[in-house]
Amino acid sequence: MRELGYGAEGLRELDTTNAVVIGVGVLLLGGVSFVITLLMEVLRIISLAPVIALLLFIIVYLIAMVIARVHRGGEDHEC
């Protein structure tokens, strides 16, 4: 990152931003999971078999991985 002109303070800010984004993402994921669980308990209409739930998780994970690779440029970068 230093080749791109970032100094020590800029790198610290990027690290802080990354930590905040990851933290917000984890909180949102937990909140959405909690709300879906509550809906499933209250409504009792939505009944997911464990295998279907696992398949949904794998699909969402793969989509997130593809999006991350596209935004990263599709290459492995070292900081």
N, C-alpha and C positions, 0 to 999 in steps of 0.2 A: 504494500500500500504506500510505502514511502516513495516508490517510483512515480506514483500518481500525484505526489505533492502533499500528502497528508503528514502532518507533524505528530508529535507525541500527544498533544491535546486533541487533535482531530481523531486519532486512533482511539483515545479514551471515549470520545463522544460516540464514535461508531460502535464501540463495545457496549456502551450504555444503551444505545438505541436498539442494538440486537437483543440485549437482555430484556428490555421492556417489551419488544415485539413478541419474543418467545413467551414471556410471562403472560401477556394479554391473550395470546393464542391458547395457552394452556388453560387459563381461567375461562375463556369462552368455550373451549372444548368440554371442560368439566361442567359448565353451566348448561350447555346444550344437552349433554349426556344426562344430567340430573333431570332436566325438564322432560326429556323423552321417557326416562324411567318413570317419572311421576305420571305422565300421560298413559303409559302402558299399565300402570297399577290402577289408576282411576277408571279408565275406560274399559279395560279388560277385553277390548275388541282387537287391539293390535297384539297379535301373538306371534312372535318371531322364534322360530326354532334356532337352537344354538348354531347349527351349520349355516343357516341363512345369515345370521348375525355376523358370523366369521367371514363369510363371502362378502358381505357389505363392507366390513372393515377393510378387507384386502383391496377391494375396488377403490374405496376412498383413499387408502394409503398409496396405491399406485398412481392415482390421479394427482395427489399432492406431490409425489416424487417427480412426476413428469413436469408439473408446473414449476417446481423448484429447479429442475435441470434447465428448463427453457429460460428462466429468468437468470440463471447463473451462466448461461452461454453454452451449456452442454459439455463443458470441459471441467477438469479438476484444476482449481486455482489454489495456489498457496499464498497465504497472507504475508 
